[in-house]
Structures are given as structure tokens and as C-alpha cells.
Amino acid sequence: MPAAQIAAGLIVAGGGTALATAVTHGSVAPQPAAAATDDDASVALNGSKLKIDLAGLDLDFGEQLLLKTRLELGTVSERDCRKNGKRGSAIAIDPHSPKTADIGDTINLTRCAG
């Protein structure tokens, strides 16, 4: 099982160090087949090397990841990603890289409509 999947499971289950482990070992979250770039669905925490990548994650997992990193989920919208993405998966966030977010900031999420 890839390290990213193990870390993802630990984050959802409450393993606080799983996120740090995934970041320090270069693991990344599963990526959608959509045309969105990595930067469209990721944001860096201000003052940290930590980059939050929501690309390809469903709403439940994305919200858990935001909570773990002390960010708030804002507006959730959907956009047609044609046949290139999985229905319901995150394809973009706002703000997104190269912008940074501070603890407590609100992150708006756009999901693939299918």
C-alpha cells in the first residue's frame, strides 16, 4: 500500500503525525485525472513548509484534512470537469498556491460535477 494511502487513513483516524510523515517523505495525496494543476487544489500554510493538497479528495476527507491543519471549510461549489475527474473529488480551492493561508483562514472548495 502506498505511503500516501497509509498516511491518509491515519489522518482520518486521528493519527496526528501522519500528515507530517507524508510531507517529510515526499508523499502526495492521490491526484485526479482532471486538467487542474496541483497548484489549483493546494495551499501552503503561512510560515510553514507544509503544503495542503486537496486534489482528488472527496468532501469528507478534504474537510478532515482542513480541520487537522486548523483551516475552515468555506463555500463548496461544483464545476464540470468532463470525463477527466471523479465525481465529487476536489479539483480547485481558493485561495490556492502560490498564495498562503494562515491558521483559521477559510478555504473554498470546488468539486468535480462529473
HUZIMO-V566682 format. One record per backbone hydrogen bond with DSSP energy under -0.5 kcal/mol. CO is the residue of the C=O (numbers start at 1). NH is the residue of the N-H. E is the energy in kcal/mol with one decimal. If there is no record, write none. Layout:
BEGIN
CO|NH|E, CO|NH|E
END
This chain:
BEGIN
2|5|-0.5, 2|6|-1.8, 3|7|-2.9, 4|8|-2.4, 5|9|-2.2, 6|10|-2.2, 7|11|-2.4, 8|12|-2.1, 9|13|-2.1, 10|14|-0.6, 10|15|-4.6, 11|14|-1.0, 14|16|-1.3, 15|18|-1.8, 17|21|-2.5, 18|22|-2.4, 19|23|-2.1, 20|24|-2.6, 21|25|-1.7, 22|27|-1.7, 23|26|-1.1, 37|40|-0.9, 37|41|-0.6, 38|41|-1.1, 39|42|-0.9, 39|97|-0.6, 40|93|-2.9, 41|54|-3.1, 42|97|-3.2, 43|52|-3.4, 44|101|-2.5, 45|48|-1.8, 50|45|-2.4, 50|52|-0.5, 51|53|-0.6, 52|43|-2.1, 52|54|-0.6, 54|57|-2.2, 57|90|-2.6, 58|62|-2.8, 59|63|-2.6, 60|64|-1.9, 61|65|-2.4, 62|66|-2.2, 63|67|-2.4, 64|68|-2.4, 65|69|-1.5, 66|71|-3.1, 67|70|-1.4, 70|104|-2.9, 72|74|-0.5, 72|107|-3.4, 75|77|-0.5, 75|109|-2.3, 77|111|-3.2, 79|113|-2.3, 81|84|-1.7, 86|89|-2.4, 89|112|-2.4, 90|56|-2.8, 92|110|-3.1, 94|108|-2.8, 96|99|-2.1, 99|44|-1.1, 101|46|-3.3, 102|105|-2.4, 105|72|-3.1, 106|108|-0.5, 107|74|-3.0, 108|94|-2.2, 109|77|-2.5, 110|91|-2.9, 110|92|-1.5, 111|79|-2.5, 112|88|-3.1
END
